[in-house]
Amino acid sequence: CIDDITVMVRLDDGILKDVCFDGVACTISTASTSIMTELMMGKTIAEAQHIIQQYYAMIHLEPYDETLLEEAVAFHQVGKQANRIKCATIGFKAIEEAIEEATK
């Protein structure tokens, strides 16, 4: 897979005020990252981290809170295709790293 996505986050007082991405990727990566940007907008760091964990639970076919994930539930079957898990999580991993860097 040639996924190459950069996620950018603007944090103000612990709130994700703006989230966007750029890059080239497969459809699953692009779609999941696009949905993630909308899902994270306006969330606190703690809320964003909780949503990310719920998303990972869903991807790994574990119990999760569907109401938190909104449109991201479209990827609930991805875990059945192990080769697509990376595609569906690349944007979520990128924002997780961005949050981690910003809070250091």
C-alpha positions as CSV (number, residue, x, y, z in Angstrom):
1,C,0.0,0.0,0.0
2,I,1.3,3.5,-0.8
3,D,-0.6,5.4,1.9
4,D,1.1,8.6,2.7
5,I,-1.1,10.9,4.8
6,T,-0.2,13.9,6.9
7,V,-2.7,14.9,9.6
8,M,-2.5,18.4,11.0
9,V,-4.2,19.6,14.2
10,R,-4.6,23.0,15.7
11,L,-5.0,22.7,19.5
12,D,-6.3,25.7,21.5
13,D,-6.6,25.3,25.3
14,G,-6.8,21.5,25.0
15,I,-9.5,21.5,22.3
16,L,-9.0,20.3,18.7
17,K,-10.1,23.4,16.9
18,D,-9.0,22.4,13.4
19,V,-8.1,19.0,12.0
20,C,-7.2,18.4,8.4
21,F,-5.1,16.0,6.3
22,D,-3.2,15.9,3.0
23,G,-1.6,13.1,1.1
24,V,-2.1,10.2,-1.3
25,A,-3.7,6.9,-0.1
26,C,-6.2,4.2,-0.9
27,T,-9.9,4.7,-0.7
28,I,-10.2,3.2,2.8
29,S,-7.4,5.3,4.2
30,T,-8.7,8.5,2.6
31,A,-12.3,7.9,3.7
32,S,-11.5,6.9,7.2
33,T,-9.2,9.8,7.7
34,S,-11.7,12.3,6.3
35,I,-14.4,11.0,8.6
36,M,-11.9,11.2,11.5
37,T,-11.2,14.9,10.8
38,E,-14.9,15.7,11.2
39,L,-15.3,13.5,14.2
40,M,-12.4,15.1,16.1
41,M,-13.3,18.7,15.4
42,G,-14.1,20.6,18.6
43,K,-13.3,17.7,20.9
44,T,-11.1,17.9,24.0
45,I,-7.9,15.9,24.1
46,A,-9.6,13.4,26.5
47,E,-12.6,13.0,24.3
48,A,-10.5,12.5,21.2
49,Q,-8.4,9.9,22.9
50,H,-11.5,8.1,24.0
51,I,-13.0,8.1,20.5
52,I,-9.7,6.8,19.1
53,Q,-9.7,3.9,21.5
54,Q,-13.4,3.1,20.7
55,Y,-12.5,3.2,17.0
56,Y,-9.6,0.8,17.5
57,A,-11.9,-1.5,19.5
58,M,-14.4,-1.5,16.6
59,I,-11.7,-2.2,14.0
60,H,-10.4,-5.2,16.1
61,L,-14.0,-6.5,16.4
62,E,-14.2,-5.8,20.1
63,P,-17.2,-4.1,21.9
64,Y,-17.4,-0.4,21.3
65,D,-19.7,2.6,21.7
66,E,-21.3,3.1,18.3
67,T,-22.8,6.4,19.2
68,L,-19.3,8.0,19.7
69,L,-18.1,7.0,16.2
70,E,-20.9,8.4,14.1
71,E,-20.1,7.8,10.4
72,A,-16.9,6.0,11.3
73,V,-19.0,2.9,12.0
74,A,-19.0,2.4,8.3
75,F,-15.6,0.6,8.9
76,H,-16.9,-1.9,11.4
77,Q,-16.2,-4.8,9.1
78,V,-12.6,-3.9,8.2
79,G,-11.2,-6.0,11.0
80,K,-12.4,-9.1,9.1
81,Q,-9.8,-8.2,6.4
82,A,-6.5,-8.0,8.3
83,N,-4.7,-6.5,5.4
84,R,-7.1,-3.4,5.5
85,I,-6.7,-2.6,9.2
86,K,-3.6,-0.4,8.5
87,C,-5.6,1.4,5.9
88,A,-8.5,2.1,8.2
89,T,-6.3,3.2,11.1
90,I,-3.6,5.3,9.5
91,G,-5.4,8.6,10.1
92,F,-6.4,7.7,13.6
93,K,-2.8,6.8,14.4
94,A,-1.6,10.0,12.9
95,I,-3.9,12.2,15.0
96,E,-3.0,10.1,18.1
97,E,0.7,10.9,17.5
98,A,-0.1,14.6,16.8
99,I,-2.0,14.9,20.1
100,E,0.8,13.1,21.9
101,E,3.4,15.5,20.5
102,A,1.3,18.5,21.2
103,T,0.8,17.6,24.9
104,K,4.5,17.0,25.6
